[in-house]
Amino acid sequence: MKKINLLTLLALFQILLVSSQNDWDNIAIPANAGNGKEWQLQEKPSDNFNYTFNPTNNVVDFGPAGNAKWYNKFHNQPNGEPNNWPGPGPTVWRQDHVAVSGGSLNMWASRIPGATKSFTGSTGASIARPETRSGCITNKTRVLYPVFVEASIRVMNSSLASDIWLLSPDDTQEIDIIECYGGPGSDNRNSFFSSKIHLSHHVFIRPPNFKDYQPADLNSWWTKNSVAQWGGRNVRIGVNWVSPTRLEYFVDGQMVRVLDNNATQTRLGDGTWQYTYPAGVTSTGVNGQLIRENGYQKMTVASSLNDAKTKSNISVIDPFNYLNNGRKFSKEMDIIINVEDQNWQAEANRSPTDAEMTNFENNNLLVDWIRVYKPVNISGGSNQNTGATSGFYDFGAISSAIFNGYTRVSYGINDGFWTNVGNLNYADRGATTGTNALNRDFAYDQNRTRTLQFPVANGTYNITATFGDRLSARVNNSIRSGGKTATVTTKIAEYKNANLNNIVVTNGLLNVEVFASANQSWALNRLTFTRSQTNLRVSSKAMVESATEASDNFEVYPNPASGVLNISSANYVNAKIYNLNGLTILRKDIADKKIDISSLKDGIYILEINAISGEVIKQKIVIAN
């Protein structure tokens, strides 16, 4: 008897996937798009990592089927030529340390015993440290302000850096979305940094006259009172690059830091805001410095951001004008995700030890998704959905015209979008064409359903159809969309409404079916629509696309499980457990046909087991520790 039924599991996820396109679709965008603006998803750079990409020794493009979004190395030079920088400090970026599986980008670090790498330390002397091999990828689509970039990740429980950043092709402008050294280390040597997320940026002058400015105020090392270490935590992290002189940082959907030209505001660990500006300058030479205190850039506290901006005369973006462009982030930037062993961490001997590096989970960065949005005018403009979010369509009015057997309709301009839809072939009038059609009910039909299509922005809508009838008999009119039907009865000189709520549009087209009972006609006078929400679909993952049914001798027990899962056969070598959002939370070798799950919280998970033969088996498990 088979112990699992993957067909049932597949059906379960297919039900979820019916209304799911991207994993973030039910997660609100925390940033403000601006007055009169709304956010538009940028499909090319965004990725939900719901596909498989296997490690390779070669530099390749990868992404969903037929849609390459990334290449598995550090970004190319401005002319497109490869940039062969191996990484900072003892880091060596390698293509074979990058994979996509289980609904997440996986990027890990490893060591080869005895291998070292030398780099220049803070005093100019050469330093040798154990070589840290890790992964790095670059998005094939660059971004430019105004833009919002956000990712959902599991921070490594390691003193290695979990990094997502933006970098101009010439390496002069950099915005760090997250730079986090999340693990304290087995001896707590990294405990100071593991409780902080670095929200920062760089501006550079490149060699031969190298200069580097990076904010060094204490608040740039952002903390939250309830978090002792970020390693092992799932975090949403984002930056709203509003303008060349304004950056807004978000953690778990909450704004936590703003850099605005010459002042900052930071949400402190207790949730209160602090407004600051640079206290002064001590040097503007080759290594220009601002006043420092206790190792940090000294800041003066103000009563508000506007107060700080009024009192400050020093840029917080580029105080020494290294960019020579008005102290602005002005260039397109690449999106880069990587794991690295920073030179200053290695120099201070805070890098992971060889023993710590043997823990794969602690040194594996997981990225569940990354999304990119641009603000566009609410009125439509460049909106890729080529549709409005509210308004009405009128039918059969004297102002309408007939075009090749189809009806041209006028569009309500109450939301400032279109003044006329134009030649949009929405509703087939059957054999009724020409000017005489204006004297008859719109789409004269009997006992037939007609489907009308209208371009609207994606979202969830409430619809009202206003019917009118010139016949003496009662008419049963109905509209249907999204599997829902609303029916009305109309009389002479009466207009009745049929209302449909929560109709989801995912492809930019609102499909509405109109039906009239036998021997009657219908007159649809107006269709009014209002988008009630932007976010459409539930989060889920295509987590069973490559699964096969288990052989008869396979069994995982107990289920529900507590502490340890047992595997009935010795033919399985490693296992991965991920949650119902597809985020990998545990990766283990199977030792003695057992998997230690004591570190996991109670809940429902997906267990993925890899066999020696290459077979992959997935099963739903319940953990109740």
C-alpha positions in Angstrom: 0.0 0.0 0.0 1.4 3.4 -0.9 2.0 5.7 2.0 1.4 9.0 0.2 -0.8 10.2 -2.5 1.0 12.9 -4.5 -2.0 13.3 -6.8 -4.0 14.5 -3.9 -1.1 16.8 -2.9 -0.8 18.1 -6.4 -4.5 18.8 -6.6 -4.3 20.7 -3.3 -1.6 23.0 -4.7 -3.3 23.4 -8.0 -6.3 24.7 -6.2 -4.1 27.3 -4.6 -2.3 28.1 -7.8 -5.5 28.8 -9.7 -5.5 32.3 -8.2 -1.8 32.7 -7.7 0.7 34.3 -10.0 3.3 35.9 -7.8 4.0 35.1 -4.1 3.8 38.7 -3.1 0.4 39.5 -4.6 -1.4 39.6 -1.3 1.4 41.6 0.4 0.7 45.3 0.4 3.5 47.6 -1.0 4.5 49.6 2.1 6.0 52.6 0.2 4.0 55.6 -1.0 4.0 55.8 -4.8 3.4 59.6 -4.5 0.5 62.0 -5.0 -1.6 60.9 -8.0 0.5 57.8 -8.5 0.1 54.0 -8.1 2.6 51.2 -8.2 3.2 49.2 -11.4 5.0 45.9 -11.2 8.1 45.6 -13.3 7.9 42.0 -14.6 11.5 41.7 -16.0 13.5 42.3 -12.9 11.0 40.7 -10.5 11.3 37.0 -9.6 9.3 34.6 -7.4 11.9 31.8 -7.9 9.2 29.2 -8.6 11.4 27.2 -11.0 14.5 25.0 -10.9 18.0 26.1 -11.7 20.8 23.7 -10.9 24.4 24.7 -9.9 26.8 24.9 -12.8 30.5 25.7 -13.3 29.7 28.0 -16.2 28.5 31.5 -16.4 24.9 31.3 -17.7 21.6 33.2 -17.8 18.8 31.7 -15.8 15.2 32.4 -14.8 11.7 31.0 -15.4 11.2 29.0 -18.6 11.9 31.2 -21.6 12.5 34.3 -19.4 16.1 34.7 -18.3 16.3 37.3 -15.5 19.8 36.7 -14.0 23.3 35.7 -14.7 25.3 33.8 -12.0 28.2 36.1 -11.4 29.2 39.7 -10.3 27.9 42.3 -12.7 29.5 43.1 -16.0 31.5 46.2 -16.9 29.7 49.2 -18.5 30.7 48.0 -22.0 29.3 44.6 -21.3 32.6 42.8 -20.8 32.9 40.5 -17.8 34.0 41.9 -14.5 36.4 39.4 -13.0 36.6 40.8 -9.5 36.4 37.6 -7.3 34.8 39.4 -4.3 35.9 41.3 -1.2 38.4 40.1 1.4 38.7 36.3 1.4 35.6 35.8 -0.7 35.7 33.9 -4.0 32.4 34.0 -5.9 31.7 30.8 -7.8 28.9 29.8 -10.2 28.4 26.4 -8.6 27.2 28.0 -5.3 23.9 29.3 -6.8 20.7 27.3 -7.3 17.0 27.8 -7.4 14.8 25.0 -5.9 11.9 24.6 -3.5 10.6 28.0 -4.5 13.7 29.9 -3.3 17.0 31.2 -4.6 19.7 29.3 -2.7 23.1 30.8 -2.3 25.6 29.2 0.0 29.2 29.4 1.2 31.8 26.6 1.6 35.5 26.1 2.4 38.3 23.9 0.9 40.6 22.9 3.8 43.9 24.8 3.5 42.8 27.2 0.8 43.6 30.8 1.6 43.2 34.2 -0.1 45.2 37.3 0.5 43.8 40.8 0.5 44.9 44.3 1.6 44.0 45.2 5.2 43.1 48.5 6.8 46.7 49.4 7.4 47.8 48.6 3.8 49.4 45.3 4.8 48.6 42.0 3.1 46.4 39.6 5.1 45.8 36.0 4.4 42.6 34.3 5.6 40.8 31.0 4.8 39.2 31.3 1.4 35.4 31.5 1.5 33.6 30.3 -1.6 30.1 31.6 -2.2 27.6 32.7 -4.8 26.7 36.0 -6.5 24.1 36.8 -9.1 23.2 39.9 -11.1 19.8 40.9 -12.6 19.7 41.4 -16.3 17.5 44.4 -16.0 18.8 47.7 -14.4 16.7 50.0 -12.3 16.5 53.8 -12.0 14.7 56.1 -9.6 11.9 56.4 -8.9 11.7 52.7 -8.0 10.8 50.4 -5.1 12.8 47.1 -4.7 11.8 44.6 -2.0 12.8 41.1 -1.2 11.7 38.3 1.2 14.7 36.4 2.5 15.9 34.2 5.3 19.0 35.9 6.7 21.9 33.5 7.2 22.7 32.5 10.8 26.4 33.4 10.0 28.9 36.2 10.3 29.0 36.1 6.5 27.1 38.9 4.8 23.6 38.3 3.5 23.5 41.0 0.7 21.0 42.5 -1.7 22.3 45.8 -3.3 22.1 48.1 -6.2 25.3 49.1 -8.0 25.9 51.3 -11.1 27.8 49.5 -13.9 30.8 51.8 -13.3 31.0 50.9 -9.6 30.6 54.5 -8.4 27.1 54.5 -7.0 25.8 51.9 -4.6 22.6 51.4 -2.5 22.6 48.6 0.0 19.1 47.2 0.4 20.3 44.8 3.1 23.8 44.0 4.4 23.4 41.7 7.4 25.9 39.6 9.4 23.1 37.7 11.2 24.9 35.0 13.2 26.7 35.7 16.5 29.2 32.8 16.1 29.6 29.9 18.4 31.6 32.1 20.8 29.4 35.2 20.3 32.3 37.2 18.8 29.9 38.6 16.2 27.0 39.3 18.6 27.2 43.1 18.1 26.6 42.9 14.4 24.2 40.0 14.4 21.6 42.1 16.1 21.7 44.8 13.4 20.9 45.3 9.8 23.1 47.7 7.9 21.0 50.2 5.9 23.6 52.1 4.0 25.1 53.2 0.7 28.4 54.0 -1.0 29.7 56.7 -3.3 33.1 56.0 -4.9 35.9 57.6 -6.8 37.6 54.7 -8.6 41.4 54.2 -8.9 43.9 55.6 -9.3 42.5 58.1 -6.9 40.2 55.8 -4.9 37.8 57.3 -2.4 34.8 55.8 -0.7 32.1 57.4 1.4 29.7 55.4 3.4 27.4 56.6 6.2 28.8 55.6 9.5 26.3 56.9 12.0 25.1 54.4 14.7 21.5 54.5 13.4 22.7 53.1 10.0 23.2 49.9 12.0 19.4 49.4 12.5 18.1 47.5 15.5 14.8 46.3 16.8 14.4 45.7 20.5 12.7 42.4 20.1 15.4 40.9 17.9 18.6 39.6 19.5 20.0 38.2 16.2 18.7 38.4 12.6 20.3 35.1 11.6 17.7 32.5 10.8 14.9 35.0 10.6 12.6 35.5 7.6 12.7 39.2 6.7 11.1 41.5 4.1 13.6 44.2 3.2 13.1 47.0 0.7 14.3 50.4 -0.4 12.2 53.1 -2.1 14.7 55.1 -4.3 12.4 58.1 -4.5 14.8 60.6 -6.1 18.5 61.2 -6.6 18.6 62.6 -3.1 16.0 60.6 -1.1 16.1 56.9 0.0 13.5 55.2 2.2 14.3 51.8 3.8 11.6 49.3 4.9 11.8 46.2 7.1 8.9 43.8 7.3 6.6 46.4 5.7 7.5 49.2 8.0 9.5 52.3 7.1 12.6 52.4 9.3 15.0 54.9 7.9 15.0 57.8 5.5 18.0 59.7 3.9 16.7 63.0 2.5 19.5 65.1 0.9 21.2 66.4 4.1 19.3 64.8 7.0 18.1 61.4 8.2 15.3 60.0 10.2 15.5 56.6 11.8 12.9 54.4 13.6 14.8 53.4 16.8 14.6 50.0 18.4 11.7 51.1 20.6 9.7 52.3 17.6 10.2 56.0 18.1 11.7 58.3 15.4 14.9 60.2 15.7 15.8 63.0 13.3 19.5 63.8 12.8 22.0 65.6 10.6 25.9 65.4 10.4 27.6 67.2 13.2 30.4 68.5 11.1 33.5 67.8 8.9 37.0 67.1 10.1 38.7 66.5 6.7 38.0 66.9 3.0 41.2 65.4 1.8 41.9 62.1 0.1 40.1 60.3 3.0 37.5 62.9 3.8 35.9 62.3 7.2 33.0 63.7 9.1 33.3 64.2 12.9 33.4 60.8 14.6 32.5 59.9 18.2 33.0 56.5 19.8 33.8 55.1 16.3 30.7 56.4 14.7 29.9 59.4 12.6 28.6 62.0 15.0 25.1 63.3 14.3 23.1 66.2 15.8 19.5 65.4 16.9 16.7 67.7 15.6 13.0 67.9 16.4 11.8 66.8 13.0 13.1 65.9 9.6 12.4 69.4 8.3 14.1 70.9 11.3 17.2 68.7 10.6 17.1 69.6 6.9 16.9 73.3 7.7 19.9 73.2 10.1 22.1 70.9 8.1 24.6 72.1 5.4 26.2 68.6 4.8 24.9 66.1 2.3 24.1 62.6 3.7 24.3 61.2 0.2 27.7 62.5 -1.0 29.2 64.9 1.5 32.5 65.3 -0.3 31.1 65.4 -3.8 32.9 62.3 -4.9 30.3 61.9 -7.7 30.9 65.4 -9.0 27.2 65.6 -10.1 25.5 67.6 -7.4 25.7 64.9 -4.8 23.1 62.7 -6.4 22.3 59.0 -7.2 21.8 59.6 -10.9 22.8 56.4 -12.7 21.0 53.2 -13.6 21.9 50.3 -11.2 22.2 46.6 -11.3 20.4 44.4 -8.7 23.0 42.1 -7.1 22.4 39.3 -4.6 25.4 37.6 -3.0 27.0 36.0 0.0 30.4 37.4 1.0 33.1 37.3 3.7 33.9 41.0 4.1 37.5 42.0 4.5 36.9 44.0 7.7 35.2 41.1 9.3 37.9 38.7 8.2 40.6 41.1 9.4 39.0 41.2 12.8 38.8 37.4 12.9 35.0 37.4 12.9 34.6 35.2 9.8 33.0 31.8 10.3 35.4 29.1 11.6 35.9 26.0 9.5 33.7 24.1 12.0 30.9 26.7 11.7 31.1 26.5 7.9 30.2 22.8 8.0 26.6 23.8 9.0 25.1 24.2 5.6 21.8 25.8 6.8 23.6 28.6 8.6 25.6 29.5 5.6 22.8 29.3 3.0 21.1 32.5 2.0 17.4 31.9 0.9 15.6 34.5 -1.2 11.9 33.7 -1.5 11.1 36.5 -3.9 12.2 39.9 -5.1 9.8 42.5 -6.6 10.3 45.8 -8.4 7.7 48.5 -8.9 7.7 51.9 -10.6 5.2 54.6 -9.8 2.8 55.6 -12.7 0.0 58.0 -13.0 -3.3 56.7 -11.7 -4.8 58.0 -14.8 -3.1 55.3 -16.8 -0.3 56.8 -18.8 2.4 54.1 -19.2 0.5 51.5 -17.1 1.4 48.2 -18.7 -2.2 46.9 -18.0 -3.5 49.6 -20.4 -6.6 50.0 -18.4 -8.2 52.2 -15.8 -9.1 51.3 -12.2 -12.6 52.8 -12.1 -15.1 54.2 -14.5 -18.0 53.1 -16.7 -18.8 52.0 -20.2 -22.0 53.2 -22.0 -23.6 51.1 -24.7 -25.9 51.8 -27.6 -25.9 55.5 -27.0 -26.5 57.9 -29.9 -22.8 58.9 -29.6 -21.7 55.3 -30.3 -20.8 54.2 -33.8 -20.5 50.8 -35.5 -17.2 49.6 -36.8 -17.1 46.4 -39.0 -19.9 44.7 -37.2 -18.7 45.6 -33.7 -19.8 48.3 -31.3 -17.6 51.2 -30.4 -18.3 52.5 -26.9 -17.7 55.7 -25.1 -15.9 55.7 -21.8 -16.8 57.6 -18.7 -14.0 60.2 -18.1 -14.8 60.8 -14.4 -11.4 59.4 -13.4 -9.4 61.4 -15.9 -8.2 58.4 -18.0 -9.5 58.1 -21.5 -11.9 60.5 -23.4 -12.7 57.7 -25.8 -11.8 54.0 -26.0 -11.4 54.1 -29.8 -11.8 51.1 -32.1 -11.9 48.4 -29.5 -13.8 45.4 -30.8 -15.5 44.3 -27.7 -19.0 43.1 -28.4 -20.2 41.2 -31.4 -23.6 42.4 -32.6 -24.2 39.3 -34.7 -25.7 40.2 -38.1 -26.8 43.6 -36.9 -24.5 46.2 -38.4 -24.7 49.6 -39.9 -26.3 52.8 -38.7 -29.7 51.1 -38.2 -28.2 49.1 -35.3 -28.4 52.3 -33.2 -32.2 52.0 -33.2 -32.1 48.6 -31.6 -31.1 47.3 -28.2 -27.4 46.7 -27.9 -26.4 43.2 -29.0 -30.0 42.0 -29.7 -29.9 38.4 -28.6 -32.3 35.7 -27.5 -31.4 33.0 -25.2 -27.7 33.6 -25.9 -24.7 34.6 -23.8 -22.4 37.3 -25.1 -18.9 37.9 -23.6 -17.7 41.5 -23.4 -14.1 42.4 -22.7 -12.9 45.6 -21.3 -9.2 46.7 -20.6 -8.7 47.5 -17.0 -5.7 47.5 -14.6 -5.2 44.3 -12.8 -6.9 44.0 -9.4 -10.1 43.0 -7.7 -13.3 44.8 -8.8 -16.9 45.5 -7.9 -19.1 45.7 -11.0 -22.6 47.2 -11.5 -24.5 46.5 -14.7 -27.4 48.9 -15.5 -30.1 47.3 -17.6 -32.9 49.1 -19.4 -35.7 47.5 -21.5 -38.2 48.8 -24.0 -40.3 45.7 -24.1 -43.6 45.3 -22.3 -42.7 41.9 -21.0 -40.6 41.2 -18.0 -37.0 40.3 -18.9 -34.6 38.2 -16.9 -31.2 39.8 -17.5 -28.0 38.6 -15.9 -24.3 39.3 -15.9 -21.6 36.8 -15.0 -17.9 37.3 -14.3 -15.3 35.4 -12.3 -17.7 32.5 -11.7 -20.4 34.8 -10.1 -23.8 35.6 -11.5 -26.2 38.5 -10.7 -29.7 38.5 -12.1 -32.2 41.3 -12.4 -35.8 41.7 -13.7 -36.6 44.8 -15.7 -39.8 46.6 -16.7 -40.9 49.3 -19.0 -39.0 52.6 -18.3 -37.2 51.0 -15.4 -33.4 50.6 -15.0 -32.3 47.8 -12.7 -28.8 47.0 -11.5 -27.0 43.7 -11.2 -24.0 43.8 -8.9 -21.0 41.6 -8.8 -18.3 41.9 -6.1 -14.7 40.7 -5.8 -14.1 39.9 -9.5 -10.4 39.3 -10.0 -8.6 40.5 -13.1 -5.2 39.1 -13.7 -4.5 39.7 -17.5 -5.7 43.3 -17.9 -9.1 42.2 -19.3 -12.4 42.3 -17.4 -14.6 39.6 -19.0 -18.3 40.0 -18.5 -21.0 37.6 -19.8 -24.5 39.1 -20.5 -27.5 36.8 -20.9 -31.2 37.3 -21.8 -33.9 34.6 -21.4 -35.5 33.1 -24.5 -37.7 35.2 -26.7 -36.5 38.4 -25.0 -33.8 40.9 -25.5 -31.5 42.8 -23.2 -30.3 46.4 -23.2 -27.2 46.9 -21.2 -27.0 50.6 -20.8 -24.0 51.0 -18.6 -21.3 48.9 -17.0 -19.6 50.6 -14.0 -16.5 49.1 -12.4 -14.4 50.1 -9.4 -11.2 48.4 -8.2 -11.5 47.5 -4.6 -7.9 46.3 -4.1 -4.7 46.0 -6.1 -3.4 42.7 -4.7 -4.9 39.7 -6.4 -3.7 36.3 -5.4 -2.8 34.2 -2.5 0.8 33.2 -1.9 1.7 29.6 -2.9 4.4 27.8 -4.7 4.5 25.2 -7.4 6.2 22.9 -5.0 5.3 19.6 -6.5 6.2 20.1 -10.2 9.0 17.6 -10.2 7.7 15.2 -7.6 7.2 11.5 -8.2 5.1 9.0 -6.3 7.0 7.1 -3.7 7.7 3.4 -4.0 5.8 1.0 -1.9 8.6 0.6 0.6 8.9 4.3 1.4 7.4 5.7 4.5 8.0 8.8 6.7 6.8 8.4 10.3 5.5 9.5 12.6 3.3 12.1 11.0 2.4 14.3 12.9 6.0 14.3 14.1 7.9 15.5 17.1 11.6 15.8 17.4 12.7 13.3 14.8 11.3 12.1 11.5 12.1 8.5 10.5 12.7 7.3 6.9 11.8 3.7 6.2 14.5 3.2 3.6 18.2 3.8 3.5 18.1 4.8 -0.2 17.5 8.5 0.5 20.5 10.8 1.1 19.3 14.3 1.9 16.1 16.1 2.8 14.8 19.7 2.6 11.8 21.1 4.4 10.0 24.2 3.3 6.8 25.9 4.5 3.6 26.4 2.5 5.0 29.7 1.1 7.9 27.7 -0.5 10.6 29.1 1.8 13.3 26.5 2.6 13.7 26.4 6.3 15.8 23.2 6.8 18.3 21.3 4.8 19.7 18.1 6.2 21.6 15.0 5.2 19.7 11.9 6.2 21.7 10.1 8.9 20.6 6.7 10.1 17.3 7.1 8.3 16.4 10.0 10.7 15.9 13.8 10.3 16.1 16.0 13.3 13.2 18.5 13.2 13.4 19.7 16.8 14.4 23.2 15.7 11.2 23.7 13.7 8.0 25.4 14.9 4.7 23.6 15.0 2.9 23.7 11.6 2.4 22.1 8.2 5.4 21.7 6.0 6.5 20.1 2.7 9.3 17.5 3.0 11.4 16.9 -0.1 13.6 13.9 -0.1 16.3 13.1 -2.7 17.1 9.4 -3.4 20.4 8.0 -4.4 18.8 7.1 -7.8 17.9 10.8 -8.4 14.3 10.3 -7.5 12.6 13.2 -5.7 9.7 12.6 -3.3 7.7 15.3 -1.7 5.2 14.8 1.2 3.2 17.0 3.4 4.1 16.6 7.1 2.8 18.0 10.3 5.2 19.0 13.1 4.0 19.2 16.6 7.0 19.4 18.9 
